[in-house]
């Protein structure tokens, strides 16, 4: 019966050695190495290094290793073409499992890296604001931000705002984007809905949003800029 067939297929998949799957994934990624190298930015960290780091990350994370092989390969290839470092510690690129599929997401530092590559940015930075910080966002033709760290600065659970300030080459005034907590949450939920078929609007933050909420908030402000 169809149900019995599906059960047998599921049982067979469960018996696949994860190491064998990883070996096949590495072979598949290496098969595209030369093609990706032709389109990858010359100032990136290098395709071979990205592939090596990606293989280690997938092997070390059971949730990623359990995702579909095509989605893993697609995410890794996207990282390689961006030339950004997929090591989570770099904050440039994250591999995030969503309903059995892997999605590549840019981190705050990845967004900043890409912004500088445009050649029109003189300087750019983003910051998170925490409860207890002295913070003032003055809008209008003379827009400015004043921010002084308070006792809760650095506590991801206490984020109240995030902002990004960029100076374009030749410009006298900065370009500023400021998000309050409600705006940050709307963007987070929109992002999760985009990648997860089982999205729940009341769900708690997942993956990078759960471990690095302030950094992801900074990324959101940078992207909105």
Secondary structure, 3 states (H helix, E strand, C coil): CHHHHHHHHHHHHHCCCHHHHHHHHHHHHHHCHHHHHHHCCCCCCCHHHHHHHHHHHHHHCHHHHCCCHHHHHHHHHHHHHHCCCCCHHHCCEEEEEECCEEEEEECHHHHHHHHHHCCCEEEEEEEEEECCCEEEEECCCCCEEEEECCCCCCCHHHEEEEEEEEEECCCCCCEEEEEEHHHHHHHHHHHHHHHCCCCCCCCCCCCHHHHCHHHHHHHHHHHHC
